[in-house]
Amino acid sequence: MALRATTTLSHPAQRVTAVFTDEDFIRSSTESIGGKLTSFERTGALETAFSTKTVRTLPTDKLPELARKFVGSSITVSQLEDWSAPAADGSREIAVTLSVTGAPLTVTAVERILQQNSGSLVEVEGTVTSAVPFLGTKIVEAAEPMIGKALNLQATHAQKWLDEHRAADPA
C-alpha cells in the first residue's frame, strides 16, 4: 500500500536535519506517545552522508484490534535511515526502512527535507508491506493510516522542539 505524507516546518532544512537526528529529540518524541527509546546510533557527520539506526518500544493501544491480535500490547520498531549529503541549500534525501519485531510488517520509504524560503517541506513517500498470506492486506490497510499519523505527530513535535530550541539555530 502506498504511503504518502507532507508537512511544512518553519525552520531551515539544516536545523530540521539536526533535530531529526538528535537523540534527545528522538527520545522526547518517542516518550510523548508513551514509548521508550531503546537505542540510537548515528554513523557519520551531519555535514556529509551518514546513517542512523533507531530502536523504539511503542504501545499498541491506538492500533486497530486486528493489528493488536498479532503484536500484543507493545511493539519494537527498528528504523534504519541512510541520509544523503546535503544539497547546496541544505536539502536532504533519506532512504528509510522500518521493521517491526515479531510482526510481518515492513515500511520502505524515501523522505525528503526540502529547503523552502526560510522553512522546510518534509515529504515521505513509500510502501507498507506484510508477508502474511491472506491477512497481509488487512494488516497493511490497518497499519498505513497509523504510520501517517505517526509522521504527523513527529512533525508537530519537531516544530515545537525547534521553536523551543531556537537559540541553537545556526543562522
VMD Tcl script that builds the backbone (N, CA, C; Angstrom):
set m [mol new atoms 513]
animate dup $m
set s [atomselect $m all]
$s set {name element resname resid chain x y z} {
  {N N MET 1 A 0.842 -1.170 0.000}
  {CA C MET 1 A 0.000 0.000 0.000}
  {C C MET 1 A 0.885 1.230 0.000}
  {N N ALA 2 A 0.471 2.261 -0.710}
  {CA C ALA 2 A 1.245 3.487 -0.819}
  {C C ALA 2 A 1.134 4.313 0.454}
  {N N LEU 3 A 2.240 4.894 0.834}
  {CA C LEU 3 A 2.329 5.765 1.999}
  {C C LEU 3 A 2.784 7.121 1.496}
  {N N ARG 4 A 2.070 8.150 1.875}
  {CA C ARG 4 A 2.437 9.496 1.438}
  {C C ARG 4 A 2.038 10.490 2.525}
  {N N ALA 5 A 2.985 11.340 2.903}
  {CA C ALA 5 A 2.713 12.379 3.892}
  {C C ALA 5 A 3.588 13.585 3.577}
  {N N THR 6 A 3.057 14.760 3.834}
  {CA C THR 6 A 3.782 16.008 3.595}
  {C C THR 6 A 3.469 16.964 4.733}
  {N N THR 7 A 4.480 17.672 5.177}
  {CA C THR 7 A 4.272 18.696 6.196}
  {C C THR 7 A 5.285 19.813 5.989}
  {N N THR 8 A 5.007 20.945 6.558}
  {CA C THR 8 A 5.901 22.098 6.466}
  {C C THR 8 A 6.360 22.467 7.869}
  {N N LEU 9 A 7.636 22.768 7.992}
  {CA C LEU 9 A 8.197 23.243 9.252}
  {C C LEU 9 A 8.796 24.623 9.002}
  {N N SER 10 A 8.702 25.507 9.975}
  {CA C SER 10 A 9.132 26.898 9.784}
  {C C SER 10 A 10.605 27.120 10.122}
  {N N HIS 11 A 11.410 26.109 9.894}
  {CA C HIS 11 A 12.854 26.193 10.150}
  {C C HIS 11 A 13.608 25.636 8.947}
  {N N PRO 12 A 14.844 26.091 8.740}
  {CA C PRO 12 A 15.604 25.640 7.567}
  {C C PRO 12 A 15.941 24.144 7.618}
  {N N ALA 13 A 16.177 23.583 6.445}
  {CA C ALA 13 A 16.456 22.150 6.307}
  {C C ALA 13 A 17.628 21.702 7.183}
  {N N GLN 14 A 18.630 22.536 7.306}
  {CA C GLN 14 A 19.799 22.196 8.134}
  {C C GLN 14 A 19.386 21.958 9.588}
  {N N ARG 15 A 18.518 22.812 10.137}
  {CA C ARG 15 A 18.051 22.640 11.524}
  {C C ARG 15 A 17.137 21.437 11.648}
  {N N VAL 16 A 16.274 21.218 10.650}
  {CA C VAL 16 A 15.376 20.061 10.684}
  {C C VAL 16 A 16.198 18.777 10.688}
  {N N THR 17 A 17.231 18.724 9.864}
  {CA C THR 17 A 18.122 17.559 9.843}
  {C C THR 17 A 18.753 17.343 11.212}
  {N N ALA 18 A 19.263 18.411 11.805}
  {CA C ALA 18 A 19.910 18.298 13.120}
  {C C ALA 18 A 18.932 17.775 14.164}
  {N N VAL 19 A 17.683 18.237 14.122}
  {CA C VAL 19 A 16.699 17.803 15.114}
  {C C VAL 19 A 16.264 16.361 14.857}
  {N N PHE 20 A 15.963 16.013 13.602}
  {CA C PHE 20 A 15.519 14.654 13.292}
  {C C PHE 20 A 16.576 13.600 13.615}
  {N N THR 21 A 17.825 14.031 13.810}
  {CA C THR 21 A 18.897 13.083 14.122}
  {C C THR 21 A 19.499 13.325 15.503}
  {N N ASP 22 A 18.783 14.047 16.338}
  {CA C ASP 22 A 19.227 14.347 17.694}
  {C C ASP 22 A 18.627 13.317 18.658}
  {N N GLU 23 A 19.467 12.633 19.392}
  {CA C GLU 23 A 18.985 11.574 20.289}
  {C C GLU 23 A 17.995 12.107 21.327}
  {N N ASP 24 A 18.237 13.290 21.858}
  {CA C ASP 24 A 17.306 13.851 22.844}
  {C C ASP 24 A 15.929 14.101 22.225}
  {N N PHE 25 A 15.895 14.624 20.989}
  {CA C PHE 25 A 14.615 14.834 20.307}
  {C C PHE 25 A 13.919 13.504 20.040}
  {N N ILE 26 A 14.657 12.533 19.576}
  {CA C ILE 26 A 14.065 11.221 19.273}
  {C C ILE 26 A 13.496 10.597 20.551}
  {N N ARG 27 A 14.237 10.687 21.637}
  {CA C ARG 27 A 13.750 10.178 22.921}
  {C C ARG 27 A 12.472 10.916 23.337}
  {N N SER 28 A 12.502 12.238 23.244}
  {CA C SER 28 A 11.346 13.044 23.641}
  {C C SER 28 A 10.118 12.727 22.788}
  {N N SER 29 A 10.287 12.622 21.478}
  {CA C SER 29 A 9.136 12.340 20.615}
  {C C SER 29 A 8.610 10.927 20.848}
  {N N THR 30 A 9.490 9.988 21.132}
  {CA C THR 30 A 9.069 8.615 21.431}
  {C C THR 30 A 8.298 8.577 22.746}
  {N N GLU 31 A 8.815 9.242 23.765}
  {CA C GLU 31 A 8.149 9.260 25.070}
  {C C GLU 31 A 6.826 10.017 25.024}
  {N N SER 32 A 6.696 10.978 24.111}
  {CA C SER 32 A 5.459 11.753 24.025}
  {C C SER 32 A 4.264 10.894 23.608}
  {N N ILE 33 A 4.528 9.732 23.027}
  {CA C ILE 33 A 3.438 8.821 22.649}
  {C C ILE 33 A 3.441 7.564 23.514}
  {N N GLY 34 A 4.139 7.621 24.647}
  {CA C GLY 34 A 4.134 6.512 25.588}
  {C C GLY 34 A 5.133 5.421 25.288}
  {N N GLY 35 A 6.087 5.701 24.395}
  {CA C GLY 35 A 7.094 4.707 24.029}
  {C C GLY 35 A 8.390 4.900 24.779}
  {N N LYS 36 A 9.368 4.051 24.434}
  {CA C LYS 36 A 10.685 4.109 25.060}
  {C C LYS 36 A 11.746 3.954 23.980}
  {N N LEU 37 A 12.720 4.855 23.977}
  {CA C LEU 37 A 13.854 4.736 23.069}
  {C C LEU 37 A 14.792 3.677 23.612}
  {N N THR 38 A 14.965 2.613 22.854}
  {CA C THR 38 A 15.832 1.513 23.274}
  {C C THR 38 A 17.284 1.800 22.904}
  {N N SER 39 A 17.497 2.281 21.668}
  {CA C SER 39 A 18.854 2.628 21.247}
  {C C SER 39 A 18.804 3.581 20.057}
  {N N PHE 40 A 19.879 4.367 19.935}
  {CA C PHE 40 A 20.036 5.271 18.805}
  {C C PHE 40 A 21.516 5.322 18.476}
  {N N GLU 41 A 21.816 5.233 17.190}
  {CA C GLU 41 A 23.205 5.285 16.748}
  {C C GLU 41 A 23.272 6.071 15.443}
  {N N ARG 42 A 24.190 7.028 15.385}
  {CA C ARG 42 A 24.446 7.757 14.145}
  {C C ARG 42 A 25.869 7.476 13.713}
  {N N THR 43 A 26.026 7.106 12.445}
  {CA C THR 43 A 27.340 6.827 11.887}
  {C C THR 43 A 27.638 7.873 10.823}
  {N N GLY 44 A 28.616 8.711 11.079}
  {CA C GLY 44 A 28.973 9.759 10.136}
  {C C GLY 44 A 28.597 11.131 10.674}
  {N N ALA 45 A 29.102 12.157 10.008}
  {CA C ALA 45 A 28.888 13.546 10.423}
  {C C ALA 45 A 27.697 14.145 9.685}
  {N N LEU 46 A 27.007 15.083 10.323}
  {CA C LEU 46 A 25.847 15.737 9.717}
  {C C LEU 46 A 26.199 16.486 8.429}
  {N N GLU 47 A 27.435 16.889 8.287}
  {CA C GLU 47 A 27.843 17.667 7.115}
  {C C GLU 47 A 28.003 16.813 5.864}
  {N N THR 48 A 27.964 15.479 6.015}
  {CA C THR 48 A 28.177 14.561 4.900}
  {C C THR 48 A 27.006 13.578 4.845}
  {N N ALA 49 A 27.127 12.580 3.991}
  {CA C ALA 49 A 26.173 11.468 4.022}
  {C C ALA 49 A 26.431 10.690 5.310}
  {N N PHE 50 A 25.366 10.198 5.933}
  {CA C PHE 50 A 25.513 9.442 7.172}
  {C C PHE 50 A 24.324 8.506 7.313}
  {N N SER 51 A 24.354 7.679 8.350}
  {CA C SER 51 A 23.220 6.775 8.594}
  {C C SER 51 A 22.866 6.778 10.070}
  {N N THR 52 A 21.607 6.403 10.339}
  {CA C THR 52 A 21.145 6.272 11.713}
  {C C THR 52 A 20.406 4.948 11.869}
  {N N LYS 53 A 20.434 4.460 13.098}
  {CA C LYS 53 A 19.634 3.289 13.460}
  {C C LYS 53 A 18.956 3.610 14.787}
  {N N THR 54 A 17.629 3.514 14.784}
  {CA C THR 54 A 16.837 3.817 15.966}
  {C C THR 54 A 15.977 2.610 16.293}
  {N N VAL 55 A 15.968 2.218 17.561}
  {CA C VAL 55 A 15.099 1.133 18.018}
  {C C VAL 55 A 14.233 1.690 19.138}
  {N N ARG 56 A 12.917 1.511 18.979}
  {CA C ARG 56 A 11.949 2.007 19.963}
  {C C ARG 56 A 10.991 0.896 20.349}
  {N N THR 57 A 10.493 0.965 21.579}
  {CA C THR 57 A 9.372 0.133 22.001}
  {C C THR 57 A 8.177 1.065 22.096}
  {N N LEU 58 A 7.091 0.691 21.409}
  {CA C LEU 58 A 5.915 1.553 21.330}
  {C C LEU 58 A 4.671 0.814 21.790}
  {N N PRO 59 A 3.757 1.519 22.458}
  {CA C PRO 59 A 2.491 0.893 22.858}
  {C C PRO 59 A 1.612 0.669 21.621}
  {N N THR 60 A 0.732 -0.310 21.693}
  {CA C THR 60 A -0.152 -0.610 20.559}
  {C C THR 60 A -1.604 -0.244 20.845}
  {N N ASP 61 A -1.850 0.464 21.942}
  {CA C ASP 61 A -3.228 0.758 22.329}
  {C C ASP 61 A -4.008 1.568 21.296}
  {N N LYS 62 A -3.327 2.284 20.404}
  {CA C LYS 62 A -4.009 3.070 19.373}
  {C C LYS 62 A -4.145 2.303 18.050}
  {N N LEU 63 A -3.565 1.113 17.985}
  {CA C LEU 63 A -3.666 0.312 16.770}
  {C C LEU 63 A -5.033 -0.366 16.688}
  {N N PRO 64 A -5.481 -0.657 15.466}
  {CA C PRO 64 A -6.728 -1.410 15.326}
  {C C PRO 64 A -6.617 -2.788 15.985}
  {N N GLU 65 A -7.744 -3.314 16.422}
  {CA C GLU 65 A -7.792 -4.609 17.107}
  {C C GLU 65 A -7.093 -5.708 16.307}
  {N N LEU 66 A -7.290 -5.727 15.003}
  {CA C LEU 66 A -6.672 -6.746 14.155}
  {C C LEU 66 A -5.153 -6.754 14.328}
  {N N ALA 67 A -4.555 -5.577 14.337}
  {CA C ALA 67 A -3.104 -5.487 14.491}
  {C C ALA 67 A -2.672 -5.913 15.889}
  {N N ARG 68 A -3.410 -5.499 16.919}
  {CA C ARG 68 A -3.051 -5.864 18.301}
  {C C ARG 68 A -3.083 -7.369 18.515}
  {N N LYS 69 A -3.969 -8.074 17.806}
  {CA C LYS 69 A -4.022 -9.530 17.927}
  {C C LYS 69 A -2.696 -10.171 17.535}
  {N N PHE 70 A -1.998 -9.569 16.583}
  {CA C PHE 70 A -0.731 -10.123 16.117}
  {C C PHE 70 A 0.455 -9.725 16.986}
  {N N VAL 71 A 0.416 -8.508 17.557}
  {CA C VAL 71 A 1.621 -7.980 18.198}
  {C C VAL 71 A 1.545 -7.804 19.705}
  {N N GLY 72 A 0.369 -7.822 20.295}
  {CA C GLY 72 A 0.254 -7.655 21.739}
  {C C GLY 72 A 0.207 -6.203 22.149}
  {N N SER 73 A 0.604 -5.913 23.401}
  {CA C SER 73 A 0.440 -4.580 23.974}
  {C C SER 73 A 1.557 -3.599 23.605}
  {N N SER 74 A 2.653 -4.101 23.048}
  {CA C SER 74 A 3.727 -3.207 22.601}
  {C C SER 74 A 4.461 -3.842 21.428}
  {N N ILE 75 A 5.163 -2.991 20.685}
  {CA C ILE 75 A 5.960 -3.465 19.558}
  {C C ILE 75 A 7.344 -2.851 19.647}
  {N N THR 76 A 8.314 -3.517 19.062}
  {CA C THR 76 A 9.653 -2.973 18.934}
  {C C THR 76 A 9.868 -2.642 17.466}
  {N N VAL 77 A 10.153 -1.373 17.217}
  {CA C VAL 77 A 10.308 -0.880 15.855}
  {C C VAL 77 A 11.765 -0.502 15.624}
  {N N SER 78 A 12.354 -1.057 14.563}
  {CA C SER 78 A 13.722 -0.708 14.163}
  {C C SER 78 A 13.636 0.153 12.911}
  {N N GLN 79 A 14.315 1.280 12.941}
  {CA C GLN 79 A 14.283 2.209 11.817}
  {C C GLN 79 A 15.707 2.492 11.373}
  {N N LEU 80 A 16.004 2.165 10.121}
  {CA C LEU 80 A 17.310 2.438 9.523}
  {C C LEU 80 A 17.142 3.572 8.527}
  {N N GLU 81 A 18.038 4.553 8.603}
  {CA C GLU 81 A 17.972 5.685 7.693}
  {C C GLU 81 A 19.343 5.932 7.081}
  {N N ASP 82 A 19.367 6.064 5.761}
  {CA C ASP 82 A 20.578 6.444 5.042}
  {C C ASP 82 A 20.351 7.846 4.483}
  {N N TRP 83 A 21.055 8.809 5.049}
  {CA C TRP 83 A 20.898 10.223 4.704}
  {C C TRP 83 A 21.899 10.602 3.615}
  {N N SER 84 A 21.427 11.300 2.587}
  {CA C SER 84 A 22.322 11.807 1.547}
  {C C SER 84 A 23.124 12.974 2.112}
  {N N ALA 85 A 24.200 13.304 1.418}
  {CA C ALA 85 A 24.918 14.531 1.744}
  {C C ALA 85 A 23.982 15.695 1.435}
  {N N PRO 86 A 24.139 16.812 2.126}
  {CA C PRO 86 A 23.220 17.933 1.876}
  {C C PRO 86 A 23.463 18.562 0.511}
  {N N ALA 87 A 22.374 19.014 -0.107}
  {CA C ALA 87 A 22.482 19.829 -1.315}
  {C C ALA 87 A 23.008 21.200 -0.897}
  {N N ALA 88 A 23.300 22.035 -1.839}
  {CA C ALA 88 A 23.839 23.367 -1.529}
  {C C ALA 88 A 22.927 24.158 -0.601}
  {N N ASP 89 A 21.610 23.958 -0.709}
  {CA C ASP 89 A 20.670 24.694 0.144}
  {C C ASP 89 A 20.333 23.960 1.439}
  {N N GLY 90 A 20.960 22.810 1.679}
  {CA C GLY 90 A 20.717 22.049 2.902}
  {C C GLY 90 A 19.687 20.943 2.764}
  {N N SER 91 A 19.005 20.869 1.619}
  {CA C SER 91 A 18.013 19.811 1.402}
  {C C SER 91 A 18.660 18.435 1.483}
  {N N ARG 92 A 17.874 17.455 1.890}
  {CA C ARG 92 A 18.358 16.077 2.051}
  {C C ARG 92 A 17.353 15.083 1.501}
  {N N GLU 93 A 17.870 13.887 1.175}
  {CA C GLU 93 A 17.011 12.756 0.844}
  {C C GLU 93 A 17.437 11.599 1.745}
  {N N ILE 94 A 16.452 10.913 2.302}
  {CA C ILE 94 A 16.717 9.857 3.267}
  {C C ILE 94 A 16.013 8.591 2.826}
  {N N ALA 95 A 16.763 7.497 2.704}
  {CA C ALA 95 A 16.174 6.182 2.446}
  {C C ALA 95 A 15.855 5.573 3.808}
  {N N VAL 96 A 14.580 5.216 4.023}
  {CA C VAL 96 A 14.111 4.745 5.324}
  {C C VAL 96 A 13.596 3.317 5.192}
  {N N THR 97 A 14.038 2.450 6.101}
  {CA C THR 97 A 13.495 1.099 6.221}
  {C C THR 97 A 13.077 0.911 7.668}
  {N N LEU 98 A 11.824 0.533 7.860}
  {CA C LEU 98 A 11.270 0.356 9.193}
  {C C LEU 98 A 10.721 -1.057 9.288}
  {N N SER 99 A 11.095 -1.764 10.343}
  {CA C SER 99 A 10.569 -3.115 10.553}
  {C C SER 99 A 10.086 -3.254 11.990}
  {N N VAL 100 A 9.126 -4.154 12.170}
  {CA C VAL 100 A 8.528 -4.380 13.473}
  {C C VAL 100 A 8.893 -5.784 13.922}
  {N N THR 101 A 9.583 -5.909 15.059}
  {CA C THR 101 A 9.968 -7.207 15.581}
  {C C THR 101 A 8.715 -8.017 15.903}
  {N N GLY 102 A 8.674 -9.234 15.416}
  {CA C GLY 102 A 7.549 -10.119 15.711}
  {C C GLY 102 A 6.305 -9.860 14.886}
  {N N ALA 103 A 6.386 -8.932 13.959}
  {CA C ALA 103 A 5.231 -8.654 13.096}
  {C C ALA 103 A 5.709 -8.638 11.647}
  {N N PRO 104 A 4.923 -9.199 10.783}
  {CA C PRO 104 A 5.330 -9.275 9.378}
  {C C PRO 104 A 5.022 -7.979 8.629}
  {N N LEU 105 A 5.602 -6.895 9.088}
  {CA C LEU 105 A 5.305 -5.590 8.519}
  {C C LEU 105 A 6.612 -4.866 8.229}
  {N N THR 106 A 6.731 -4.323 7.022}
  {CA C THR 106 A 7.914 -3.566 6.631}
  {C C THR 106 A 7.480 -2.293 5.931}
  {N N VAL 107 A 8.167 -1.216 6.237}
  {CA C VAL 107 A 7.941 0.053 5.562}
  {C C VAL 107 A 9.248 0.421 4.873}
  {N N THR 108 A 9.171 0.733 3.592}
  {CA C THR 108 A 10.314 1.290 2.875}
  {C C THR 108 A 9.854 2.615 2.293}
  {N N ALA 109 A 10.657 3.644 2.494}
  {CA C ALA 109 A 10.231 4.978 2.076}
  {C C ALA 109 A 11.422 5.841 1.721}
  {N N VAL 110 A 11.108 6.915 1.032}
  {CA C VAL 110 A 12.070 7.976 0.788}
  {C C VAL 110 A 11.486 9.227 1.436}
  {N N GLU 111 A 12.286 9.825 2.296}
  {CA C GLU 111 A 11.888 11.071 2.948}
  {C C GLU 111 A 12.758 12.173 2.363}
  {N N ARG 112 A 12.155 13.302 2.112}
  {CA C ARG 112 A 12.899 14.453 1.607}
  {C C ARG 112 A 12.662 15.637 2.541}
  {N N ILE 113 A 13.747 16.306 2.871}
  {CA C ILE 113 A 13.666 17.558 3.615}
  {C C ILE 113 A 14.129 18.619 2.625}
  {N N LEU 114 A 13.178 19.404 2.143}
  {CA C LEU 114 A 13.445 20.371 1.078}
  {C C LEU 114 A 13.403 21.791 1.618}
  {N N GLN 115 A 14.461 22.542 1.346}
  {CA C GLN 115 A 14.517 23.938 1.767}
  {C C GLN 115 A 13.492 24.741 0.978}
  {N N GLN 116 A 12.662 25.513 1.676}
  {CA C GLN 116 A 11.674 26.386 1.042}
  {C C GLN 116 A 11.690 27.726 1.744}
  {N N ASN 117 A 12.205 28.737 1.059}
  {CA C ASN 117 A 12.354 30.061 1.670}
  {C C ASN 117 A 13.084 29.898 3.002}
  {N N SER 118 A 12.495 30.321 4.120}
  {CA C SER 118 A 13.171 30.185 5.417}
  {C C SER 118 A 12.754 28.916 6.152}
  {N N GLY 119 A 11.864 28.117 5.563}
  {CA C GLY 119 A 11.381 26.896 6.199}
  {C C GLY 119 A 11.731 25.660 5.399}
  {N N SER 120 A 11.063 24.563 5.726}
  {CA C SER 120 A 11.324 23.285 5.073}
  {C C SER 120 A 10.025 22.567 4.762}
  {N N LEU 121 A 10.027 21.858 3.655}
  {CA C LEU 121 A 8.952 20.948 3.309}
  {C C LEU 121 A 9.484 19.541 3.555}
  {N N VAL 122 A 8.752 18.753 4.334}
  {CA C VAL 122 A 9.141 17.382 4.603}
  {C C VAL 122 A 8.141 16.476 3.888}
  {N N GLU 123 A 8.649 15.659 2.983}
  {CA C GLU 123 A 7.812 14.738 2.206}
  {C C GLU 123 A 8.258 13.311 2.487}
  {N N VAL 124 A 7.289 12.408 2.600}
  {CA C VAL 124 A 7.585 10.989 2.745}
  {C C VAL 124 A 6.732 10.234 1.734}
  {N N GLU 125 A 7.379 9.376 0.962}
  {CA C GLU 125 A 6.684 8.500 0.025}
  {C C GLU 125 A 7.254 7.108 0.187}
  {N N GLY 126 A 6.374 6.112 0.288}
  {CA C GLY 126 A 6.876 4.767 0.447}
  {C C GLY 126 A 5.786 3.731 0.341}
  {N N THR 127 A 6.130 2.536 0.775}
  {CA C THR 127 A 5.183 1.430 0.750}
  {C C THR 127 A 5.212 0.695 2.076}
  {N N VAL 128 A 4.064 0.151 2.424}
  {CA C VAL 128 A 3.919 -0.688 3.608}
  {C C VAL 128 A 3.580 -2.080 3.080}
  {N N THR 129 A 4.327 -3.087 3.517}
  {CA C THR 129 A 4.075 -4.453 3.055}
  {C C THR 129 A 4.008 -5.408 4.238}
  {N N SER 130 A 3.316 -6.511 4.022}
  {CA C SER 130 A 3.213 -7.560 5.026}
  {C C SER 130 A 3.388 -8.901 4.346}
  {N N ALA 131 A 4.088 -9.817 5.013}
  {CA C ALA 131 A 4.356 -11.132 4.452}
  {C C ALA 131 A 3.332 -12.182 4.871}
  {N N VAL 132 A 2.247 -11.763 5.508}
  {CA C VAL 132 A 1.244 -12.720 5.961}
  {C C VAL 132 A 0.300 -13.050 4.794}
  {N N PRO 133 A 0.189 -14.334 4.426}
  {CA C PRO 133 A -0.752 -14.685 3.366}
  {C C PRO 133 A -2.186 -14.384 3.806}
  {N N PHE 134 A -2.995 -13.969 2.890}
  {CA C PHE 134 A -4.421 -13.692 3.078}
  {C C PHE 134 A -4.680 -12.461 3.957}
  {N N LEU 135 A -4.167 -12.435 5.191}
  {CA C LEU 135 A -4.437 -11.319 6.097}
  {C C LEU 135 A -3.487 -10.145 5.912}
  {N N GLY 136 A -2.434 -10.345 5.128}
  {CA C GLY 136 A -1.429 -9.304 4.943}
  {C C GLY 136 A -2.012 -7.985 4.477}
  {N N THR 137 A -2.933 -8.035 3.527}
  {CA C THR 137 A -3.544 -6.815 3.012}
  {C C THR 137 A -4.297 -6.077 4.107}
  {N N LYS 138 A -5.028 -6.809 4.942}
  {CA C LYS 138 A -5.777 -6.172 6.034}
  {C C LYS 138 A -4.820 -5.548 7.059}
  {N N ILE 139 A -3.712 -6.214 7.344}
  {CA C ILE 139 A -2.724 -5.676 8.280}
  {C C ILE 139 A -2.135 -4.378 7.733}
  {N N VAL 140 A -1.791 -4.384 6.445}
  {CA C VAL 140 A -1.233 -3.191 5.812}
  {C C VAL 140 A -2.256 -2.056 5.821}
  {N N GLU 141 A -3.502 -2.368 5.484}
  {CA C GLU 141 A -4.551 -1.342 5.480}
  {C C GLU 141 A -4.755 -0.742 6.868}
  {N N ALA 142 A -4.594 -1.545 7.903}
  {CA C ALA 142 A -4.735 -1.051 9.274}
  {C C ALA 142 A -3.509 -0.244 9.696}
  {N N ALA 143 A -2.325 -0.648 9.236}
  {CA C ALA 143 A -1.084 -0.005 9.669}
  {C C ALA 143 A -0.828 1.320 8.960}
  {N N GLU 144 A -1.157 1.416 7.685}
  {CA C GLU 144 A -0.815 2.591 6.891}
  {C C GLU 144 A -1.319 3.902 7.497}
  {N N PRO 145 A -2.591 4.001 7.887}
  {CA C PRO 145 A -3.032 5.271 8.484}
  {C C PRO 145 A -2.299 5.588 9.788}
  {N N MET 146 A -1.955 4.570 10.555}
  {CA C MET 146 A -1.245 4.796 11.812}
  {C C MET 146 A 0.166 5.329 11.553}
  {N N ILE 147 A 0.810 4.847 10.492}
  {CA C ILE 147 A 2.148 5.343 10.149}
  {C C ILE 147 A 2.052 6.794 9.714}
  {N N GLY 148 A 1.046 7.122 8.921}
  {CA C GLY 148 A 0.825 8.513 8.524}
  {C C GLY 148 A 0.603 9.415 9.728}
  {N N LYS 149 A -0.190 8.958 10.698}
  {CA C LYS 149 A -0.419 9.729 11.921}
  {C C LYS 149 A 0.881 9.906 12.708}
  {N N ALA 150 A 1.691 8.851 12.757}
  {CA C ALA 150 A 2.967 8.936 13.473}
  {C C ALA 150 A 3.880 9.982 12.837}
  {N N LEU 151 A 3.892 10.040 11.503}
  {CA C LEU 151 A 4.711 11.047 10.828}
  {C C LEU 151 A 4.218 12.453 11.142}
  {N N ASN 152 A 2.917 12.631 11.184}
  {CA C ASN 152 A 2.364 13.945 11.524}
  {C C ASN 152 A 2.669 14.326 12.967}
  {N N LEU 153 A 2.608 13.353 13.884}
  {CA C LEU 153 A 2.958 13.623 15.280}
  {C C LEU 153 A 4.422 14.025 15.403}
  {N N GLN 154 A 5.289 13.332 14.651}
  {CA C GLN 154 A 6.714 13.669 14.685}
  {C C GLN 154 A 6.923 15.106 14.201}
  {N N ALA 155 A 6.244 15.486 13.130}
  {CA C ALA 155 A 6.390 16.835 12.599}
  {C C ALA 155 A 5.901 17.880 13.603}
  {N N THR 156 A 4.768 17.625 14.244}
  {CA C THR 156 A 4.243 18.548 15.248}
  {C C THR 156 A 5.224 18.684 16.407}
  {N N HIS 157 A 5.763 17.557 16.851}
  {CA C HIS 157 A 6.735 17.574 17.947}
  {C C HIS 157 A 8.012 18.301 17.504}
  {N N ALA 158 A 8.429 18.083 16.257}
  {CA C ALA 158 A 9.637 18.738 15.746}
  {C C ALA 158 A 9.456 20.254 15.703}
  {N N GLN 159 A 8.292 20.720 15.252}
  {CA C GLN 159 A 8.053 22.169 15.192}
  {C C GLN 159 A 8.146 22.776 16.586}
  {N N LYS 160 A 7.515 22.123 17.556}
  {CA C LYS 160 A 7.563 22.616 18.939}
  {C C LYS 160 A 9.003 22.607 19.460}
  {N N TRP 161 A 9.723 21.515 19.215}
  {CA C TRP 161 A 11.110 21.377 19.669}
  {C C TRP 161 A 11.976 22.475 19.036}
  {N N LEU 162 A 11.824 22.674 17.730}
  {CA C LEU 162 A 12.610 23.693 17.036}
  {C C LEU 162 A 12.320 25.082 17.591}
  {N N ASP 163 A 11.049 25.381 17.836}
  {CA C ASP 163 A 10.677 26.684 18.382}
  {C C ASP 163 A 11.273 26.888 19.778}
  {N N GLU 164 A 11.231 25.838 20.596}
  {CA C GLU 164 A 11.760 25.945 21.964}
  {C C GLU 164 A 13.283 26.001 22.013}
  {N N HIS 165 A 13.947 25.456 21.000}
  {CA C HIS 165 A 15.404 25.413 20.980}
  {C C HIS 165 A 15.960 26.365 19.914}
  {N N ARG 166 A 15.265 27.449 19.689}
  {CA C ARG 166 A 15.626 28.415 18.637}
  {C C ARG 166 A 17.040 28.943 18.810}
  {N N ALA 167 A 17.546 29.041 20.014}
  {CA C ALA 167 A 18.885 29.575 20.264}
  {C C ALA 167 A 19.960 28.750 19.569}
  {N N ALA 168 A 19.646 27.478 19.261}
  {CA C ALA 168 A 20.635 26.622 18.611}
  {C C ALA 168 A 20.634 26.777 17.093}
  {N N ASP 169 A 19.739 27.635 16.541}
  {CA C ASP 169 A 19.708 27.849 15.097}
  {C C ASP 169 A 21.066 28.379 14.631}
  {N N PRO 170 A 21.582 27.820 13.519}
  {CA C PRO 170 A 22.897 28.223 13.044}
  {C C PRO 170 A 22.926 29.613 12.415}
  {N N ALA 171 A 21.777 30.185 12.080}
  {CA C ALA 171 A 21.778 31.473 11.360}
  {C C ALA 171 A 21.984 32.627 12.249}
}
mol reanalyze $m
mol bondsrecalc $m
mol representation Tube
mol addrep $m
